[in-house]
Amino acid sequence: MSFLMRLVLSVGLVALLAPAPAEAGGQRWDGVYLGVGVLGNRATASHNGPGVGLPQARGHGGSVIVGRSWQRGAVVAGAELAVSRGNLHGQGGCGAAHQRCHVQDTHYASARVRVGVAQGRALGFLTLGVAQNRWEQRIGPQWATVRDRGLVIGVGGELALRPGLALRVDAERMRMGRSQRLDGGTGRLRTDTLRLSVVGRY
């Protein structure tokens, strides 16, 4: 089953399970929350100086978000931890004739702050934090695992389906620090992620 089909089925399932509207007075966004979702992502490994161009990687997977938010009027602020399994893979020819290169990134985590503005059943927000990642590079017969730290910034929104239950969509960019490549150069891994989650608030 394709990622797009799973996404459509997830939205349909949420709609079936949550027919009741939010409270007339508007949704409260404070408290502890847990989000479970699906994601699609794309990664590019850049390089500085001489060296081969590693292929772009694409993938899809799932994520879990745990957080705590506080609301004062329309302003909602908090902190959250996100753990994602992106299953990114990319391979192709590079460098010398018949040489193959490969990029793989299976999972990553980020801790970030979140600030948003609530309006009735909707919440728009920005996120900013630090990320920890582990990805693999292969150039010809050589391979290496790279452990990186970096920054992640995101934007998104939530729509309350009923009190304590919301649908969340967010997009984020993760930019890792410079790391050593197998061909002697340095480079960065950049990952763009689009995520759809069902969020329960307690």
matplotlib code that plots the C-alpha trace (Angstrom):
import matplotlib.pyplot as plt

x = [0.0, 1.4, 2.2, -0.5, -3.1, -2.2, -2.4, -5.9, -7.1, -5.7, -7.6, -10.8, -10.3, -9.9, -13.1, -15.1, -13.8, -14.4, -17.8, -18.5, -17.4, -15.3, -16.9, -18.7, -16.5, -13.4, -10.7, -8.3, -4.8, -3.0, -1.9, 0.2, -0.3, 0.7, 0.7, 1.0, 1.4, 2.7, 5.3, 7.0, 10.5, 13.4, 17.1, 20.0, 23.6, 25.6, 29.4, 32.1, 35.2, 36.1, 34.1, 31.2, 27.6, 25.6, 22.1, 19.0, 17.1, 13.3, 11.2, 8.1, 7.4, 5.9, 6.5, 5.6, 5.4, 5.1, 4.8, 3.4, 1.7, 0.4, -2.2, -2.7, -5.5, -4.8, -1.1, 0.0, 3.6, 5.3, 8.0, 7.9, 10.0, 9.6, 11.0, 10.6, 11.4, 11.8, 13.2, 15.1, 16.9, 18.7, 21.2, 22.7, 25.9, 28.6, 32.2, 34.1, 32.4, 30.1, 30.7, 27.6, 26.7, 24.0, 22.5, 20.3, 18.7, 16.3, 15.5, 16.1, 14.9, 14.4, 13.6, 12.0, 10.0, 6.6, 4.8, 1.4, -1.8, -5.2, -8.5, -11.5, -10.9, -7.7, -4.1, -1.2, 2.3, 6.1, 8.7, 12.4, 14.8, 17.8, 18.0, 20.1, 20.5, 22.4, 22.7, 24.8, 26.8, 28.3, 30.7, 31.7, 32.9, 33.3, 30.7, 30.4, 27.8, 27.6, 26.2, 25.1, 23.5, 21.8, 18.8, 15.2, 12.6, 9.0, 5.5, 2.1, -1.4, -3.9, -7.7, -9.8, -12.1, -13.5, -12.3, -9.0, -8.6, -7.0, -5.6, -2.1, -0.2, 3.4, 6.3, 9.9, 13.4, 16.3, 19.8, 22.7, 26.2, 29.1, 30.4, 33.3, 32.6, 34.2, 35.8, 37.7, 35.4, 32.8, 29.0, 25.7, 22.5, 19.3, 16.0, 12.5, 9.5, 5.8, 3.8, 0.2, -0.7, -3.6, -3.1, -4.7, -4.5, -4.8]
y = [0.0, 3.4, 6.2, 8.4, 5.7, 5.2, 8.9, 9.0, 6.1, 7.6, 10.8, 8.9, 6.8, 9.9, 11.4, 8.3, 8.1, 11.8, 12.9, 15.2, 18.9, 20.7, 22.6, 25.7, 27.9, 26.8, 24.1, 24.3, 23.5, 23.2, 19.9, 16.9, 15.5, 12.5, 12.4, 9.4, 9.9, 9.1, 11.1, 11.5, 13.0, 13.9, 14.3, 15.8, 15.3, 18.4, 18.5, 21.2, 21.2, 18.3, 15.1, 13.2, 14.2, 11.7, 10.9, 12.4, 10.1, 9.7, 7.7, 7.5, 6.2, 7.1, 9.3, 9.8, 13.2, 13.8, 17.3, 19.7, 23.0, 26.0, 28.4, 32.0, 33.7, 32.9, 32.2, 28.6, 27.7, 24.5, 21.9, 18.5, 15.5, 13.9, 10.5, 9.6, 6.7, 8.0, 5.0, 7.3, 5.6, 6.9, 5.4, 6.0, 6.3, 8.8, 9.6, 7.0, 4.9, 2.2, 3.4, 3.4, 5.7, 5.3, 7.4, 5.9, 7.5, 5.4, 7.3, 10.6, 12.5, 16.2, 18.2, 21.6, 24.5, 25.3, 28.7, 29.2, 31.2, 29.5, 30.6, 28.5, 25.0, 25.8, 26.3, 27.5, 27.1, 27.3, 24.9, 25.3, 22.9, 20.6, 17.2, 14.0, 11.9, 8.9, 8.3, 6.0, 6.9, 4.5, 5.5, 2.5, -0.3, 2.0, 2.8, 4.8, 5.7, 9.3, 10.6, 14.3, 17.0, 20.0, 22.3, 21.7, 24.4, 23.7, 25.2, 23.6, 23.6, 21.5, 21.2, 20.1, 17.2, 17.0, 18.0, 16.4, 15.0, 16.9, 16.4, 17.9, 18.7, 20.0, 20.6, 20.8, 21.2, 19.5, 20.9, 18.8, 20.0, 19.5, 15.9, 14.1, 12.3, 9.1, 11.0, 13.3, 16.3, 17.6, 18.0, 18.5, 16.4, 18.4, 16.7, 18.0, 16.3, 16.5, 14.8, 14.0, 13.0, 12.3, 14.1, 13.2, 15.7, 14.8]
z = [0.0, -1.0, 1.5, -0.1, 0.3, 4.0, 4.5, 3.0, 5.1, 8.3, 7.7, 7.0, 10.1, 12.3, 10.8, 11.6, 15.1, 15.9, 14.7, 17.6, 17.3, 19.8, 22.7, 21.6, 23.7, 21.8, 22.4, 25.3, 24.2, 27.5, 29.1, 28.2, 24.7, 22.6, 18.8, 16.6, 12.8, 9.4, 7.5, 4.1, 3.8, 1.5, 2.3, 0.5, 1.5, 0.3, -0.1, 0.0, -2.2, -4.5, -4.1, -5.6, -5.4, -3.2, -4.4, -2.9, -0.5, -0.2, 2.2, 4.4, 7.9, 11.2, 14.3, 17.9, 19.5, 23.3, 24.7, 27.3, 26.5, 28.5, 27.3, 28.3, 26.3, 22.6, 23.1, 23.5, 24.4, 25.3, 24.6, 22.9, 21.9, 18.5, 17.5, 13.8, 11.6, 8.1, 6.2, 3.8, 0.9, -2.1, -4.5, -7.9, -9.9, -8.8, -9.4, -11.4, -14.1, -12.6, -9.1, -6.9, -4.0, -1.4, 1.4, 4.1, 7.1, 9.2, 12.4, 14.1, 17.2, 18.1, 21.2, 20.5, 21.9, 20.4, 20.2, 18.7, 18.5, 19.0, 17.4, 18.3, 17.1, 15.3, 16.5, 14.3, 15.6, 15.0, 16.4, 16.9, 18.5, 18.3, 16.5, 16.8, 13.8, 12.5, 8.7, 6.5, 3.4, 0.9, -1.9, -4.0, -1.7, 1.3, 3.9, 7.1, 9.7, 10.6, 13.9, 13.7, 15.7, 14.2, 14.2, 13.2, 12.5, 11.6, 11.0, 11.4, 12.7, 14.6, 14.2, 17.2, 16.2, 19.7, 23.2, 23.8, 20.2, 17.3, 13.8, 13.4, 10.2, 10.3, 8.0, 9.3, 8.0, 9.8, 9.1, 10.5, 11.3, 9.0, 8.9, 7.3, 4.0, 2.7, -0.2, 2.2, 1.9, 4.3, 3.9, 5.6, 5.6, 5.1, 5.6, 4.8, 6.5, 6.1, 9.0, 9.7, 13.3, 15.5, 18.8, 22.2, 25.0, 28.7]

ax = plt.figure().add_subplot(projection="3d")
ax.plot(x, y, z, "-o")
ax.set_aspect("equal")
plt.show()
